[in-house]
């Protein structure tokens, strides 16, 4: 394995890394709304978005970075009717400016949730 690649394994029983750092960038797996124990959080889109963003924040912190270093986000919503509620929560996590973002609606997501969020962050030189 390259010295320039670092994996952050997931403690959940799924076949993925929660993050991989390659050079100056950190790539997070898509996060669905779960609590710290890995239990799915169902509720309205605001509750689900907050849970997903909390998991993202925990992974970023574990890797030594914060939301201000996120440069790209990709969002999947099961219904674009959730867009306003999602944005209400999402924007609170980016106090120093927003990353570029793509949002896709109408997707069927794992575990019956309504939102999944994937981010990439700039972490600086290894």
N, C-alpha and C positions, 0 to 999 in steps of 0.2 A: 504494500500500500504506500502510496506517495506520502511524503512528509507534508505535502501541501493539501492533504485531504483528511478531515477529521469527522467521524460519525458520532452522532448522539443517539444511542438506541432508545426505543420506546419501552416503557415498563408495561405497556398494554399487550395483550396476547394477539397482536396483529403483525403481519410480516412487513414492517416498514421501520425506517429510522425517523425519529421526530425531526431531526435536522442533520444536514451535512454541510460542513464548511469546506469550501474549495477556494484557496487563495484568499482574496479580499472579500469574498461573498459567502453569505450564509443562506441556505435554501431550507425552508421549513416545509414539512409535509402539510397537506391540507388539514385544517383543524375543524372538527365538528363540535357542537356544544356538548361538552362532558364536564363533570365535576372532577376534582383532583383524584378521585378514586377510579376514574374511567367509566363512571355511570352516565348514561345519556341524560341530558337535560332537555326535557320537552317543556313547552310553554309558548308564550307568544314570541314573535321574532326578536323583540328587544331582549328578553331573557336568554334566548338561544345565542344571539349575537354577543351578549356580554360574556357568556360562558366560553364561547369560542375565542374571543379576544383575551380572556383571562389565561387560557391555555397557551395562546401565542405569547403573551407577556411573560409567562413562566419560562417558556423555552428560550425566548430571547435573553432573559436575565441569566439563565443557566449558561448560556453561551457568551455572556459578558457584554451584551448589547441591549438597546432599548428601542422603543417604537420610533424614536427620532432617527434611527438609522435604517428603517424600512424604506426601500426604494421602489418596490413593486408589490402590488396585491392583486390576487385574482379571487373573485367571489362568485359562488354559485348560490342562487336562490331558487327554491322550488316554484316560486310565483313572484312575478315582478310587483304584485300588490304589496309585497313585503319591503320594497325598496326604501320608502320613507322611514319606516321604523328601524330598518337596518342602519341607514345613514345616521339617524339620531344617535345611536350608540357608537357606531364606528368612528365618527368624527371626534368624539371625546378623547380618543386614544392617541390622537395626532395633534398635539398642542403646538408643535413647531413647524407645521406644514404637512401636507398630504403627499403620500407616495403616488406614483402613477398607478392606475387601477383599471382592470377589466371586470365587468360584471355580466354574468350570464343568468338568464331566467328560464324557468320551465324545466329545470334539471331534476331528475329523480336522484335523491341522495341516499347514501348508506345510512342504516339504522333509523330511518324514518324521520330524519331531522329536516329542517327547512333552510339551513345555511351551512356552507363550508367555506373557509377562508384559508388561502395559501399566501405566504409572503416570502420575499427575498430581502435580505438586508446587506448593506455594505458594512464590513467590520474592520476594514483597514488591513494593512500588511500583516501577514502571519509572522 
